[in-house]
């Protein structure tokens, strides 16, 4: 695999047929996102089954990420489907209103009046409409329109600066976690977490729901609330990775703040050995156009240069006209951006302290591979942790996670610069090393005489026990 950065693609009506999904996976999709904000539970179960079938037909493993809806705070519905608000209009958000009109509209989130006070600023429809709160009377929020426009059914509401009290996990999310565990989703993405407790609760619920299947998913925190930013490190510590969810985050903190936050979040995640996904409007114009804009090309490339593990599509592949072309274009941009990267493995280890044997072996493999200019790094792994640690550092040598564990292969599909290969469990070290060598030869990754750095754990089959490193000359076995 020539591309280090992975591609997460949302599937929906435009990409749920077998032919389109096959073409998308062949074009480079590594992770499929199921958006639980739309569709019924059976829809997601059917799509997950299709994804795994198609991936097997394509001879690869694709991770599945279940993205929870979270506490969507929205206006209700209008008598005529929409209204036009003009600057200076008075407008009421009324928790008791059943059907909206030109003067007022209902709320899906009935507790919103308790979170607001005079002079608060509300941003509706991704910030396109701006309302200033004049006063709160009971269940009514009286506002004046500062920036008007068309407001239609079920548009989202954000408070500028954040601070809404809605819990990260709703009753629907808890049911959706059970659905996701029924098909053993590899990742659970939690929407609008405010702190570590939200992520810990989601993990506990997921582990309990997955227990009958012997499955524990990896947890992704979607950073889209302003109040999550000061607590980013504790959220990272409670998660396996984060999503830089630039849509709602931009509405709460302002568009201008997002690029700097994106870089900071990716940098912090890599330093904490966590995964990162950069999302929202990356190839937005390709919903209707066959080629991206120059700005979108730069956006994707800059995320790659920031060090993100993956870039993500949303409507582009879920409902757009060109889902396959979007993946092809995104893949090409990632490859080109990666060619301009400079490997700086030595600098990453200055003043580093390693307290774990397995982590020290992982970093030792990177250092050795970089200076010997080996052909590949091979992590013989059960859990995938060694490959994950290696992938936190920019190195222009491919990393192969070789494992008998199907779940590990699927989860590692998201790790930057990691390709997964399957190798049956071996009884002894010599057989295992020969099996790994023969597998790389069969895949055309190496030739006889090439040097490869291999890591593994003894006793063989032990989870989290990487304690050995070998410089292997291909053909020794």
Secondary structure, 3 states (H helix, E strand, C coil): CCCCCEEEEECCCCCCCHHHHHHHHHHCCCEEEEECCCCCHHHHHHHHHHHHHHHHHCCCCCEEEEECCCCCCEECCECCCEEEECCCCEEEEECCCCCECCCEECECCCCHHHHCCCCCEEEECCCCEEEEEEEEECCEEEEEEEECEEEECCCEEEECCCCCCCCCCCHHHHHHHHHHHHCCCCEEEECCCCCHHHHHHHHHHHHHHHHHHCCCCEEEEEECCHHHHCCHHHHHHCCCEEEEEHHHHHHHHCHHHHHHHHHHHHHHHHHCCCEEEEECCCCHHHHCCCCCCHHHHHHHHHHHHHCCCEEEECHHHHCCCCHHHHHHHHHHHHHHHHHCCCCCHHHHCCCCCCCCHHHHHHHHHHHHHHHHCCCEEEEECCCCHHHHHHHCCCCCCCEEEEECCHHHHHHHHHCCCEEEEECCCCCCHHHHHHHHHHHHHHCCCCCCCCEEEEEEECCCCCCCCEEEEEEEECCCC
